């Protein structure tokens, strides 16, 4: 029932921008903090950004000033605006929510930064 579906990934050049979206369903979206994680091959999954139910945000140090997480509760959607992209940002990006009874993950969307 709980579903998270990411979209918006792709191939962009260094310095470019990309906007990821995560459409959520099956739970009361507005009641929960939402997270973006990423994982590069051979590396651990890392938390990139969090937005609480009341709009407070936190970011991985390496993306501060470049990435912005936001949410639209009317659309049950969380976004990750990524600017000034670097090759080190290349990874599969995952939407995540920690419900009180369940952790849910999206299928992931590939982001590749390359010239």
N, C-alpha and C positions, 0 to 999 in steps of 0.2 A: 504493500500500500504506500509506504513512504518511498518517494522517488526524488532524485536530484538529477537533472539533465543539463550538462554543460554544453556550451556552444561558443563559437567565436575564435577558436584557435586557428593557427595557420602559420605560414612562413612570412617573416618580415625581415628587413635589413636592420643592422645595428642603427640605433637612433630612432627607429620607427615606433609606431604605436599600435596597440591592439586592445580591443575591449572584449572581455569574456563575460558571458552571461550564464547564470544557473537558475533554471526554472524548478521550483520546488512544489511538491504536492504531497498529500497524505498526512499532514500535520498542521498545527496552527502556526504558520510561518512567522507571524508578527510577535510571537511569544519567545522566540529563540534567537540566540546569537548564531551567526553564520560564519563559516570559515572557508578560506581558500588555502589549499596545500599544493605543493608541487613536488615532483620526484623526477630526477634525472637518472639515466641508466647507471646502475652500480652504486647509487647513492641513496641515503635514507630520505624518506619523505619528510619534508619540512613545512612548518606552518608559515604561510606567507602573509596572511592578513586575516583579521577578525573584525566583525562588526556586531555589536550587541543589539539587543532588541530595542534599546533606546537611542542607538546611533553612535555610541562611542566606538572608536576604532583603535586598532593596534597593528603594527607592521613589523615584519622582519627587518632588521637593521639595514640590510643590503638593498632593500627596495624603498626605504623611506625617501619621500620627496619625488619618487618616480611613479609609484603605484597608488591608486585610490580605490578603496572598497566602498561600495554604496549599496543601498537596498531600496526597493520599491515594494512596500507591503501590499499595496493594492494589486500588484501583478505577481506576488509571491516569487519575486526574482531578486537575486543578489548579483552584483556586477563587480568586475575588477578591471579598472581602466589602467592600462600599462603604457607608460610613456618612456622615452629615452631607453629603449630596450637594448640590452647587452647580450652577447653570446652566452654568458653565464646564466641568463634567464631561461635558456632552452630547457624544457622539461614537459612532462605531462602535468597539467593543472587539474586539480580535483576540488570540487565543491564538497563541503562536509557540514554536518550538523550533529551535535551531541544532544539528543533528546534525553529526557530523564530515564527512559526505558530502552533506548536503542540508539546506536550510532549509525548514521547513514552516510554513504558516499555516492557520488556520481560516477559515471563511467570514465571520466577524464577526457580532456581535450589537449591535443598536442600543440605546443607552442615552440616554434623553431626560429631562432634568430641567427641569420647567416647572410653573408654577402655573396 
